[in-house]
Amino acid sequence: MIEAELKARVRDPERVMERLDERVRARSEVYQDTYYDRPDGSLAKADEELRVRTVHSEDSTRTVLTFKAAAVDAASGSKPEHETDVGDAAAAHAILRGLGYVEAIAFEKRCRNYDFEARGRQMLATLVRVPEIDGTFLEVETLVGEDEVSAALDDVRSVLTALGIGDEDLTRETYTDAVARQRR
């Protein structure tokens, strides 16, 4: 599946949150993300990502292993995504290190997630704050087949527009790059 996604910097986070809260109840979660790469950095060079994410919510903690292949849409950065739940976070980290992967970067994301249907698609909107980066971001995504990416991105863009987010607010900057730059 392709994660058809657009990300934007949010100028008025409170207003966007109000509009999303009118649609559906939010889930507040904290993500502990650790990105891995080969020692030569070849995953990053190939625009691929390997991540262990531990999600802390009010009533549970879960861990997910994710691999994202190179972007299939240059304008949005939408990528094929393969993800699975992991029963033991420490074991997942140990397995990746044992296979020769090295930690590229780790950081925290504070998220308000909204699951809803729009334009006939299941959507996930996430308001994101990364403590090391200034500002609030909004990600809106839907999972689709490769032949649906363009139409899905049009639908995602319509959700953003309804939330008061324009094309001028869109960004392809990754959190990993922004955090790395901030740490230098």
Secondary structure by P-SEA (a helix, b strand, c coil): ccccbbbbbbccaaaaaaaaaacbbbbbbccbbbbbbccccccccccbbbbbbbbbcccbbbbbbbbbcccccccccccbbbbbbbccaaaaaaaaaaacccccccbbbbbbbbbbbccccbbbbbbcccccccbbbbbbbbbbcccaaaaaaaaaaaaaaaacccccccccccaaaaaaaaac
